[in-house]
Amino acid sequence: MNNVLETLGVIPVSNSVLSSLFPETKNKNKKISRLEQLGDIIRLKRGLYVVSPRITGKPLSVELMANHIYPVSYVSCYSALRYYGLIPEQVFVTQSMTIKHSRTFINEFGRFEYIHISQAAFPIGVTQESNEEYSFLIATPEKALCDLITTQSMLNLRYLDEAYKYLSEDLRLNMEAFFEMRVEIFKQFAAIGKKSSSIKTIIKLIEKG
């Protein structure tokens, strides 16, 4: 049995995919429930599972899970900044942006938050991280910072010194890496309009160096 599940690797799969692995089993829902009870598979949400690392011997990716739990989405904000090692704090919520309604899911791997973003802003600064087994969508550092700023309703970065303080003290962002960020992504995002004044302040801060 375990060898069959191993073929799925670390990629989240649906009920139907799991059922297809056991063509001889009549009550497939009962079979899936049993696998979950044994800890061989782990539920991410209703109808979506991942094979336990105990079976595959491979570590799981919360970023990959996030893409599958609520597509179409990409990992962003604090989660992406932490992924790139740009902020020191551990992040306990996996944050993503989505063109659909905002949603939250909670499972064994933690809290997965999805924040609405316009279709126009969605593709700007989104990249695909890949390895030999899977790939997932995540914001570039620049887009993650744009998304974070726009999702904080009370944040208004009008002046360079207040923007620097927010980045270096509030976020504890790696400022050396910040000043190497690509201005073009910020400019594309600012052109859409949301929080454009704050994003333009970020642009000025980078250009000032």
N, C-alpha and C positions, 0 to 999 in steps of 0.2 A: 504493500500500500504506500509506504513512505517513498519508494522509488518513483511511483507515479506522481506523487505530489512534488517531488524534487524537480520534475520537468518544468514546473511552473515558475521556478526561480523566485525572484523577489517582487515580481510585478503583480499588482492587485488584480483579482479576477472576479467575475460575476458568478452567480448561481449556475447559469447555463454552462459556463466553461468547466466548473467543477463537476457538474452532472455528467458532462461528456467523457470524463475520465473513468466513469463506472457504468459502462453501457449495459452490463448484466444485472445491475441493481434495479429492482422494481421501484422501491420507495426512495427516490433520490433525495428528497427533502430531509427524510429521516437520516440518511447517510451523511448529509452535510451537517446536520445538527450533532450527530455523533462525533464527527471529526472536530467540530468546534468544542464539544465537551472534553475531548481528549487533549485539546490544546494543539492539535496538528495544524489547524487553521485558526486565524484570528479575524473577528468581524471588525470591519472599518465603519460600515454603516449597513443598513438593511440591503441585503443582496450583493454586498461587496466584501471580499475577504482577501487576506494575504496568508501565504504559507509561513508557519512558524520558523524562525531561524534554527530552532532545534532540529528541524527536518532538513532544511537546505544547507545549513552550515554557513549561511551568508548573512551579513548585516542588512537590516532594512533601512530604507531611505524615507524619512518623513516628507521630504520634498516631492518624491515620486508619489507617495500616498496622497499628498495634498492635491496634486494634479488630477488624480483619479477620483477622489471623493466627490469633488464638485467641479466638473469641467463645464465651460471653458474657463480656465483660470491659470494664474502663474504665481509663484511664491514671491513675496515682496516685503516691503517695510522692514521692521526689526529683524524678521527671520532671514531675509536676504542679506542684510548688512552683517548679521552674525555669521551666516554661511561663508561670506568672503573674509571673515576675520577683521572687520572694520570697526566693530564695537566689542568691548570686553565682556559685557554682561551675558550670562546664559539666558537664552530665550525659551520660555516654557509654553508659549502659544505659537503655533505655526500660522502665520498671516499670509493671505493671498488676496489678489485682486481678481475680480470677475466681472464680466459684462452682464451677468444675471443678477438677481436680487441678492442682497447680503444674507448670508447664512452662517450658522455655527454648528459644528459637529463635535461631539465628544466621544472618544473611544479609548481603548487601552493605551494608546500612544500619546494621548493628551487632547488638547483643545485645538481645533482647526477653525480659524475665522476667515470668512470671505467677505471682502468689502467691494461694493459696487464701484465700477469705473466706466466711463463712457466708451463707446466703441471707437471713437476717434483717438482717445488717449491710450487705449489698450495695447496696440502693437508697438508703440514707441519704446525703445530701449528694452525689449524683451529678448532674451537669448535662450539657447538650448544647451544645457549641460549634458554631456554624454560620456558613457564608458562602454565597455564591451557588452554589458548586459541590458542597459536601459538608458533612457534619456528623460529629462523633465524640463519644463519651462520655468524660468526664474528671471526676475528683473536684474538688469545690470546694476552696479552700485549707484549709478546716476539716477536710474529710474526708481530704484528702491527709495532713494532719498526724496525724489519728487512725490512719490506716493505717500510716504510718511508725512511729509509737510502738508499735503492736501487733505489728509485724513484727520489732522488735528485742528479742529474747528476754531479754537481760541488762539492759534498760532498765527502771528502776523509779523513777518520779518521785513521791517522797513529800512533798517540801517545796517551798515556793514558790521559795526561792533556788536550789535544784538544778534546778528546772524552767526558771527564767529563764536559768541558766548553759547548760543544754542547748540551749535555743532560740537564744540570742544568740551563744554562743561555739562550740558544736559544730556546729549547723546554720548559723550566721551568718544567721539568719532576719531579715527586715525587721521589727523589733519595733514600729515605728509601725503597720504594716499588721496585725501580730498583734493588737494591742490593739483593733483595729476589727473583728476576726472575730466571727461570729455564735455566741453561746454556745449557742443552741438546737440546732445540729447536734452539738456536743460532748455535750450532754445526751442527745440521742437515741441517740448512739453508746454513751455510758456506761451507758445503761439496759440494753443487751444483755449487758453483763457482762465482756467481754474487755478486760483492762487498764483496768478501770473506775476503779481508784484513781488511776492515772496520769492518765487523762483528766479526772477530777474535780479533780486538782491544777491542770491546765491551765485548767479553768473558773474556779477560785478566783483564779488569776493574772490572768485577763482581767477578772474582776469587781473585783479590787482596783485594777486600772488602773495 
